[in-house]
Amino acid sequence: MTRIDAKFAALKAEGKKAFVAYIMGGDPNAETSLEVMKGLPGAGVDVIELGMPFTDPMADGPTVQLAGQRALDGGMTMDKVLDMVRDFRAGDQTTPIVLMGYYNPIYSRGVDRFLAEAKEAGIDGLIVVDLPPEEDSELCLPAQAAGLNFIRLATPTTDDRRLPTVLQNTSGFVYYVSITGITGAAAAQAADVAPEVARIKAATDLPVIVGFGISTPDNAQAIAGIADGCVVGSAIVKEIGAGKPVADILGTVAALAAGAHAA
């Protein structure tokens, strides 16, 4: 059982929904990013989704793209992202960390080396949005063999014929993308999302977490109420990009987490 599995089992036993927070590793700099990351569990975050900056982030909207560029401009690398995780793990051995990124840097590093280093650093799961199920032998299956969850995205265009393929080797949780398009592009609507979440839950026992388009506590509560939890990214990254003090950023996170947990 991974930390992700354990967290969702504990939340289910408590009758609580999950709040997942996304930040970009190294944004706006390594020190501030680590300070924010260390403060997330105390602000109510159940699972941390940590972005690995990349030059061509196809699924990300302008807010997260700019965060990645700030991180890269500041000298952030995969090694430094993993060092962030090691620093975090020195004080927190329980909060699950999902590394979100793209396949190119992993491929360049070598899959076996990357997985060994990610596992050693304290990563629990991976979201790699540009590897479809047809390429599971590339990373998904080796990751699961190494003890890491591989979390797949389902979208509004994932029809009933495609869904079993998407779910086949997914573990940890299913990430339902509430809107068509990129992160931060539009607001998620619970009435639209609810039947899609129900359709996915009928096909899997995994928790279904909804992300994209969630930016307020009320929105987090509404979406978490019809799923097993929600993910907020752009709304948090926007605060970081605005240069807000860490305490203010964590205050925003706490309000969003309270919304999700009220569901």
C-alpha positions in Angstrom: 0.0 0.0 0.0 1.4 3.4 -1.0 1.0 6.6 1.0 -1.7 7.5 -1.6 -3.7 4.3 -0.9 -3.3 4.8 2.8 -4.5 8.4 2.7 -7.6 7.6 0.7 -8.4 4.7 3.0 -8.1 6.9 6.0 -10.3 9.7 4.4 -12.9 7.2 3.5 -13.0 5.8 7.0 -13.5 9.3 8.3 -16.2 10.1 5.7 -14.1 13.0 4.3 -13.3 14.2 0.8 -9.7 14.7 -0.3 -8.1 18.1 -1.1 -5.2 17.9 -3.5 -3.0 21.0 -4.0 -0.8 21.6 -7.0 2.4 23.7 -6.9 5.2 24.0 -9.4 8.5 22.8 -8.1 10.9 25.8 -7.9 8.4 28.6 -8.4 9.2 31.4 -7.9 12.5 30.0 -6.5 13.6 26.8 -4.7 13.6 28.3 -1.2 10.1 29.8 -1.4 8.7 26.8 -3.2 10.0 24.5 -0.5 8.6 26.7 2.3 5.1 26.6 0.6 5.3 22.9 0.1 6.2 22.3 3.8 3.2 24.4 4.8 0.6 22.6 2.7 -0.2 19.7 5.1 -0.8 22.2 8.0 -3.1 24.2 5.7 -5.3 21.1 5.2 -3.8 19.5 2.0 -4.3 15.8 1.9 -2.2 15.1 -1.2 0.5 17.3 -2.8 0.8 17.4 -6.5 4.3 18.7 -7.4 4.9 20.0 -10.8 8.2 19.2 -12.6 9.0 22.3 -14.8 9.2 21.6 -18.5 9.6 23.8 -21.6 6.5 22.5 -23.5 3.7 21.9 -21.0 0.9 21.0 -23.4 -1.9 20.5 -20.8 -1.2 23.7 -18.8 -2.7 27.1 -19.2 -0.9 30.4 -19.0 -0.7 30.5 -15.2 1.0 27.2 -14.8 3.1 27.7 -17.9 4.5 30.9 -16.4 5.2 29.1 -13.2 7.2 26.6 -15.0 9.1 29.3 -16.9 9.9 31.1 -13.6 11.2 27.9 -12.2 13.3 27.1 -15.2 14.7 30.6 -15.3 15.6 30.2 -11.6 17.7 27.1 -12.5 15.2 24.5 -11.4 16.0 21.0 -12.6 14.7 17.5 -12.0 17.5 16.9 -9.5 16.4 20.0 -7.6 12.8 18.9 -7.6 13.8 15.6 -6.1 15.9 17.4 -3.6 12.8 19.4 -2.6 11.0 16.1 -1.9 13.9 14.8 0.2 13.9 18.0 2.2 10.1 17.7 2.7 10.4 14.1 3.7 12.9 14.9 6.4 10.0 16.4 8.3 6.9 14.6 6.9 6.8 10.9 6.2 3.0 10.6 5.7 1.7 13.2 3.2 1.5 11.7 -0.3 3.4 13.4 -3.1 2.4 13.0 -6.7 4.9 14.2 -9.3 3.2 15.8 -12.3 5.1 16.3 -15.5 5.8 15.3 -19.0 7.7 12.3 -20.4 10.6 14.0 -22.2 12.7 14.7 -19.1 12.0 11.2 -17.7 12.9 9.6 -21.0 16.1 11.7 -21.3 17.2 10.6 -17.8 16.3 7.0 -18.4 13.2 5.4 -16.9 14.9 3.0 -14.5 17.2 5.7 -13.1 14.3 8.1 -12.8 12.0 5.6 -11.0 14.8 4.6 -8.6 15.6 8.2 -7.7 11.9 9.2 -7.4 11.1 6.3 -5.1 14.2 7.0 -3.0 13.4 10.7 -2.7 9.9 9.9 -1.4 7.6 10.3 -4.5 4.4 8.2 -4.2 2.8 8.6 -7.6 3.2 10.0 -11.1 0.9 11.9 -13.5 2.5 12.0 -16.9 -0.1 13.5 -19.2 1.5 12.9 -22.6 1.8 9.1 -22.3 -1.4 7.4 -23.4 -2.4 3.9 -22.2 -1.0 2.4 -25.5 2.4 3.3 -24.2 2.0 1.7 -20.7 5.2 -0.4 -21.2 7.2 2.8 -21.4 6.6 4.1 -17.9 3.3 3.1 -16.3 4.1 -0.6 -15.8 7.7 -0.1 -14.7 6.5 2.6 -12.2 3.9 0.3 -10.7 6.6 -2.4 -10.4 8.8 0.1 -8.6 6.0 0.7 -6.0 4.7 4.0 -7.5 1.1 4.7 -8.3 0.5 5.8 -11.9 -2.5 8.1 -12.0 -4.4 8.5 -15.3 -6.5 11.4 -16.5 -10.0 10.9 -17.8 -11.7 13.8 -19.6 -15.1 14.8 -20.9 -14.1 13.2 -24.2 -13.3 9.8 -22.6 -16.3 7.8 -23.9 -17.5 4.4 -22.7 -15.4 2.6 -25.3 -12.2 4.4 -24.3 -12.8 4.4 -20.5 -11.8 0.7 -19.8 -8.5 1.3 -21.6 -7.8 4.4 -19.5 -8.6 2.6 -16.3 -6.8 -0.6 -17.1 -3.4 0.1 -15.4 -4.4 3.2 -13.3 -3.7 3.1 -9.6 -3.9 5.5 -6.6 -6.8 7.5 -8.0 -8.4 8.6 -11.2 -8.0 12.3 -12.1 -11.1 13.5 -13.9 -10.5 16.7 -15.9 -13.7 18.7 -15.5 -13.4 20.7 -18.7 -12.1 20.4 -22.2 -9.0 22.5 -22.7 -6.1 23.6 -20.5 -5.7 24.4 -16.8 -7.2 27.6 -15.5 -9.4 28.1 -18.6 -12.9 27.9 -17.2 -14.9 27.1 -14.1 -15.9 23.6 -13.3 -19.7 23.1 -13.0 -20.8 20.4 -10.5 -24.0 19.7 -12.5 -21.9 18.9 -15.6 -19.3 16.9 -13.7 -21.6 14.8 -11.5 -22.8 12.3 -14.2 -19.3 11.9 -15.6 -17.9 11.1 -12.1 -20.8 8.6 -11.6 -19.9 6.9 -14.9 -16.3 6.5 -14.0 -17.1 5.3 -10.5 -19.3 2.6 -12.0 -16.3 1.3 -13.8 -13.6 1.4 -11.1 -13.2 1.1 -7.3 -10.5 3.8 -7.3 -11.2 7.2 -5.9 -12.2 9.8 -8.5 -10.7 13.3 -7.9 -11.8 16.2 -10.1 -9.4 19.0 -11.2 -9.2 21.9 -13.7 -11.5 24.9 -13.2 -11.7 25.0 -9.4 -10.7 28.3 -7.9 -12.9 29.2 -4.9 -13.8 27.5 -1.6 -17.5 27.3 -2.7 -16.4 25.7 -6.0 -14.2 23.2 -4.2 -17.0 22.3 -1.9 -19.5 21.8 -4.8 -17.1 19.6 -6.8 -15.8 17.6 -3.9 -19.4 16.9 -3.0 -20.0 14.9 -6.2 -16.6 13.2 -6.3 -14.0 11.8 -3.8 -12.2 15.1 -3.7 -10.8 17.9 -5.8 -7.6 19.4 -7.1 -6.7 23.1 -7.1 -3.7 24.3 -9.0 -3.9 27.5 -10.9 -5.6 29.5 -8.1 -2.7 28.7 -5.8 0.0 29.2 -8.5 -1.5 32.6 -9.3 -1.0 33.6 -5.6 2.6 32.4 -5.8 3.2 34.2 -9.1 1.8 37.5 -7.6 4.6 37.4 -5.1 2.3 37.0 -2.1 3.9 36.2 1.3 4.0 32.5 2.1 1.6 33.0 5.0 -1.0 34.5 2.6 -0.6 31.8 0.1 -1.1 29.1 2.7 -4.2 31.1 4.0 -5.7 30.8 0.5 -4.9 27.1 0.5 -6.5 26.6 3.9 -9.7 28.3 2.7 -9.8 26.1 -0.4 -9.1 23.0 1.7 -11.9 23.9 4.2 -14.3 24.2 1.3 -13.4 20.7 0.0 -13.6 19.2 3.5 -17.0 20.7 4.1 -18.4 18.7 1.2 
